Amino acid sequence: MRKFVAGFAFAVMAVVAGPGALHAAAEVTNSYLQAVDAAGNPLYGDPAGYVNSGTRVVIEGVVLNDAEDMLNAAWNAAGWIGGQWQVYIQGTGGDHAGTALWMGQKYANMGGVSYTQAEWQAELNRLSYVYDEYGVLHKLQAGDLIRVEGYSGAHAGKTNINERHDSDPAMDFTITWLGHPGVVTPEVITLADVQDSSGDWLFDEQPTGGPEYYQGCMVRINGVRFTDTGADGWGVYGDLEVTDGLGRTIAVKLGVSDDFTQALALGETFDLIGIFDQECQSSDLTTDYRVWVMGYDGGTQTLGVVPEPATLLLVGLGLGGLAAVRRRGRAG
């Protein structure tokens, strides 16, 4: 089980403002939501059984990506679920984990109730432009500090915040803008941090390292190269594979940015920047980790969005630093 952030060893109940109503919800950390057992299953009952339960949760974190760069939210987009909207947020201070916020259009294909076209557009507007605690509207973007309230659910080895596949407004998750501390500094890791010398995942349900430690976090892996066929999937929403040249490989998922329509000009070795993610393709929930990349500048050195130095946020920023961010947001 993950070690929870001090002060959050047990989830606490809070009353959180939602649109037009008050909801009882459980304040938890990203680390709490991503905690798993030895088989990779979510820890439903530890300590209070909020994951996949009827209780709404509240988490905070810094947005890692612009929604339009990750999934295609267009009405009736290709695929069985139609349009999809998703951003990741990453915890700060000792909350070393991240969580995806996901919404889909055609919930009827998942046993739920789908959106009409008008409803879907209204939902995209609601999540793309969010209010702060003082009623000021902000365009949601990477680097924003936000508070999220909604239902959690397990998906392919991780736990998301979602709408339980139902367009009923009662199932909505809500976002409150808290400030803009800046985009998260990618954590530099190597494939040896997450795989052994044979290329097997170093899965550990008590992560002080290994792939679960980086679940939902922004990472940077330097000095990788494509495998023999690893670049064949280049393009929007493509699938690639890279190696460290020492027998370890990792899948790379490309987002939907127009960046991936330009020619690939990377050198033989390059650096990789993206969100460390998991999308299990079988019942084995201890495998199938990958890096999800949001952009490419057309250069030879880096695959991924290279943050500008002036925009960087150190994820170890403590409560005092985040309080200062909130004060600046209020002043603005």
N, C-alpha and C positions, 0 to 999 in steps of 0.2 A: 504494500500500500504506500502511496505517496506520503511524504512528510508534509503536513499542512503548514501553511504560514502561521507564525506565532499570532495568537489572537483569533485564529480561525480553526482551531483544532476541532471545534464543534460548530456546526452551522447554527446561526442565530436567526430568530424570526424578526422580521421588520415590516413596517407598513410603508409601501412604496407607491408613489403617485403614478397612476396610469392614465390613459386618455379618458377623462370623464369619470373616473372611479378610483377607489382605493382598493388595493389588493394586498392580502397577506402573502408575503414571500420570504424565502430563506436566503439570507446573504451568505454566499459561499465564494470560494476562490476558484480560479481556473484549474489549479492543481487538484482541488477537491473533485471537480467534475471529470477530470481525466484519470483519476485513480482507478487502477485495475487490479484483478487478482492474478494468480500465477498462470492462468490460461488466457489472460487478456480481456476477461469479461469485466464490465463496469462493476464497481463495488456498490450495488444497489442499497445495501443496508448499513453502510458504514460512513458516518455514524447514524444518519437519520433517514436514509432511504429516499433521498430526493431525486436521484437520477431515475428517469423514466417513471416517476410517480405523478400523482395529481397535484403536487405542490410546485408552484412557480418558484424560480430561483432568481437571484440578483448577483451579477458579476460585474467587475470593472476591468478595463484594459485599454491598451492603445491599439487603434486600428492599424493593421499591417498592410492592407491593400485597398485600392480603389475598386469598388464593386464591378465597374464596367471592364476591368482588366482581367477578371477571374472567370466569370461565366456569362453566357449570352442570355440576357434578360428579355429579349424581344418577344413579343406575343407570338405564340406558336413556333418558337425557335425549333430547329431540328432536334429530334430526339423524343423519346416517349413521355418525358415530363414537360416538354415545351420550355417556356422561359424559366430561367433560374437566376436567383440573386444570392450572392454570398460574400461576406467579408470575414476575415479572421481578426480576433483581438488577442493581444498577448498581455499577460499579467506583468506587474512591475514589482520592484523590491524583491522580496523572497518568493513571490508567486511565479515560479518558473514553469509556465505552461501557457498554452493558448487554446482558444475555443472558436469554432466556426459558428457564424450566425447564418442560417440557410432558409430560403423560401423558394417554393416551386409553384408553377402555374397549374399543371394538370394533376391535381391530387386524386382525382377519380381513378387514375391508373395505379394508384397506391392504396386504394380502398377508402379514400376520403372524398371530400367535396371540392371540386375544382373552382377556380376563379372565372368569372366572366371577363371579357376584355376590359370593360370599364373598371371593374374591381381591381384587376391586375395593375392597370396603370395607376390607380389611386394608391395601391400598396407600394409601388415603386417610388411614387412621389413622397409618400410618408416616410420611407426609410432613407431616401436620398437627401432629404432636407429635414434636419432634426432640431428640436428645441433644446435650449439650455434650461437651467432651473429658474430663469427669470423671463422665460417666454420669448427669447431672441432666437431667430431661426439661423441655422448654419448648414452649409453644404457638407455632407459627410465625406471625409477624405482620409487617406493614410496619414497617420500622425496625430489624429484626434484621440483624446482621452474620453471614453464614454462609459456610461452605466447602462447595463442591459437587464431587463426583466422579462422572463418568459419561461416556457417549458423546455426541459432538457430531454434528449433522447439519444440512445446509442446508435452509432452508424459506422460499420466497417472498421471497428477497432478503436474508434474515438467517440467522444460525446459532444453533440452539437446542441445549440439552442435552435429550436424550430417551432413550427406551428402544428405539430402532430398531424400533418398532412390534411389539414382542414381549413377552409377559407372563412370559417366563422370568426368574426372579429374578436370573440372571447378567447381565441387561441393565438392572437397576435403576440409577438414579442415587441417590446417598446425600447426605444433608445433615447437616453438623455445625454446631451453634449456637456462635457465638464471642462474642456479646455483643449489647447493644441500644443502639447509639449514638444512635438516633432516626431519624425519617423524613427522607428526602432533601429538601433545599431545592430546589424547582423552579428550573431555570435559565431566566431571562427571555430569550426570543428574539422575533424578529418574522418574519413570513412572507417579508420581504425577505432574511432570513438564509439561506433555503432555496430561494427561487424568484427568477427574474429578473422584470423588469417585465411580461413577457408571460405569466407564470404557469408557465413551464417550470422544472423542477427543476434546481438548481445542483449536479448530481451531480459528485463529485470523489473518485476512489479514493485520493487522498492528502489526507484531509480535515483542513483547518484551519478549515473552515466547511462550509456546505452540509448537506444532509440526512444524509449518512453520518456526519458528526461527531456528530450527536445520536442515532444509532441506539441504541435501548433506554434512553434517558435520560429523566428526569422534566423536563418543560419547562412554561413558562408563557408564553402568548401573550396580551398585553393588547389591549383595544380592538377585538375582532372583532365581527362580526354574522353572522346567518344569511344565506345566499343566499336567493333568492326562494322556493325550495322546500326549503331546507336543514333546516327544523325538522320536516318532514313525517314523518320517521322516529323521532320521539320515542317512547321506551319501552324496556323491558328489551331489551338486546342490539341496540338500534337503530342506524341509520346516518344521520348528519347531515352537513351541509357548512357551513363558515363562510368568511367573506371578510374581508380587511382594508380593503375598499372601494376598493382601488387596483388591482384586476384579478387579485389572487392569491387562491386558495382552497385549502382543505385539508379532507380528509375527517375526520370524527370518529366513532369507534366507541364506543358505550356498553357498559359492562359489564352484569352481571346483578343489581346491587344493587336492592333494593326502592325506593331513592331515585328510580328512573326510572319508578315507577308514579304519582308525584304530579304535579300540574299543573305545567307549565312556566311560570315567572314571570319569566324573564330580561328585562332591559331591552333597548332597541334595540342597544346595544353592551354587551359584557361581556368578562370575562377567562376564558381557557380554560386548565385545568391537567390534564395527563395524561402518559402515556408516549408518547414519540415512537417510532413503530412503522412497520414496512413489511410489506405483505401483497400482493405482486405478483399480478396477475390474468392475466398473460401471460408470455411468455418474456423480455420486457424487464425486467431486474432493476435498472434505474436509475430506477424510477418507483413510483407507488402508495404513497407514504408517508402516514401518518395520525397522529392523536393518539387514544390509547385512554384513555377517562375512566372512573374508578371510582366516582364518586358525585356527588351534588348535594344541597345543603342547602335547596333550595326558595326561595332568595333571588333578587334581581334582578341581582347583580353578578358572580357567578362560577359557571361550569360546571366542576365538578371538586372534588376533595377539598382543602380549604384546611387545611394543617397548622397545628396549634397551635404558637405560638412556642417553648414550652418543650420541644417534641419534635423540633425541627429539627436536622438534621445537615448541616454544610457538607461537600459532597462532596470538597473540596480537603483534607480532613483527612489529614495525613501519617501515616507509619508510626508515629511516636511517639504520636500521638493514638489510633490504632487499638490500639496495644499497651496503652494505658491502659484502653480499652474492654474488652479481653480480661481485664485484671487485675480490673476491676470485676465482670465476669461470673463469674470464678472465685471472687471473694470472696463473691458472692451464692449 
